[in-house]
């Protein structure tokens, strides 16, 4: 998921440099959404891993 966020970010930068502001804005929005979804999933798995680690040890 983080890879896709990075790809959309690069597409946004390139489109912005070439003057395609609509495409740049859309790709930037998608990249931002994917990044925040990644962060939320990462935090959830981090908490679950810490809880599971405490119950095992």
N, C-alpha and C positions, 0 to 999 in steps of 0.2 A: 504494500500500500504506500509505503514511503517512497518507493521507486516511482510509482505513478504520480505522486505529488511533485517529485523532482522533475519528471518529464513535462508535466503541465506547466511548471514554473519556467522551465527553459523555453517552452513554446510561447509562453506569455512574454518573456523578455525579447525573444526574436521577433514576434509579431509587433510588439511595441516599438522596437527599433526600426522596423520596416513601415510603420505608420498605420498598421491595422489595429486601431485602438479598441474596437468592439471585440475582436477575437482575443486581443491581449487581456481585456478586462474579464471576459468569460473564462479564459484559461487560468487566470490568476485566482478567480473565485473558486474554481474547481480545485485548484492546488491547495488553497486555504482550507476548504472543507475536508479534503482528503487528509491533510496534515493534522487537523484537529481530531478527526476520527481516529487516526493512528495514535495520537497522544492519549486519547481516552482509553482505547483498547490496551495500550501499553501500561497505563496506570492500573487498570483493572487486573491485568495479568500479573503485574508486580505485587499487588495486594494479595491476590489469590496465592501466588507463590510463597509469599512470606507467611501467610496463614497456614498453608499446607506444610511448609517447612517446620513450623512450630509444632504442629500436631505429630509429625513423624519423629522429631528428635526431642 
